[in-house]
């Protein structure tokens, strides 16, 4: 590996450009090649990275001698085929944006690919690396203030889906559905915090407010804008997700709580600072709150984020911290923390939740079409 980590970028719209701003903050990292089919987005990307060159194809990026690793930040429905093409051409280390794919067939295909892929694949689950969430995870795993966690609740009250190139994010067939596109982050957090595999999932969801007046060549958007999802885990733990995508007036965008026999731990994460109204003053600071059962008395701690990392994106600094860890792997100084298996498990949970919301039935994740272990090509150990 060159002493400078040289990235090739596959897809560079809104999220890809957040990655560019964060790569620019890393000592010893640069972007060499960018493949982006939208001319406007390519121009914006090259302006952010003046030393980079535009590429005419994925193959040109992958086969360029000045590329050491790849970032895939293309639309969701492109990820699986692009990863398969990379495996055929030149299997470089990859940072793959979520979701890893959008269908059960692609889950099977990528699970098989993973078995023989010779380089690291890291799935970009940024929420793990938000400082308040990382601190909460440390609390949960240490069990110091909660004991063994029994209940986990994740609430996200946020703004509607933003406009993307070609409006691909308005339709389930391109995104995998809201519970895949948006919520794979949260299903990943559930597995991370419980350190267990899901066995059953139930969702109640609707398209009740957002995008109903929009019309496209593909018709009226069908993406969900609110949901409750309940997940049972093999460990006996249970988790709930509450999603509302027309609640951007909230002080905090994400609220996560874990409860065990000794107490409760919570974190509170504000949304992107650029959306906070100026007339309200400074944006909220993330918080961690520990609430022991005895002696009673919540203990609140501010968890500020480095302002430079905070300004480089919309994810509470997490994109920068994730790239730091990914680069450590490339230098042989760290291990992949969110592998392709993790990304695929989150997709299966999201697809099962979408199916549950459609049918009104709980989905068994131990047998049948959504059997997680079978889809991942593993023996059922739950």
Beta strands, then each sheet from edge to edge (+ up, - down):
strand 1: 5-10
strand 2: 29-35
strand 3: 53-54
strand 4: 69-72
strand 5: 93-97
strand 6: 121-124
strand 7: 149-157
strand 8: 198-206
strand 9: 226-233
strand 10: 238-244
strand 11: 254-260
strand 12: 263-269
strand 13: 287-292
strand 14: 299-302
strand 15: 363-364
sheet 1: 3+ 2+ 1+ 4+ 5+ 6+
sheet 2: 14+ 13- 12+ 11- 7+ 10+ 9- 8+ 15-
end
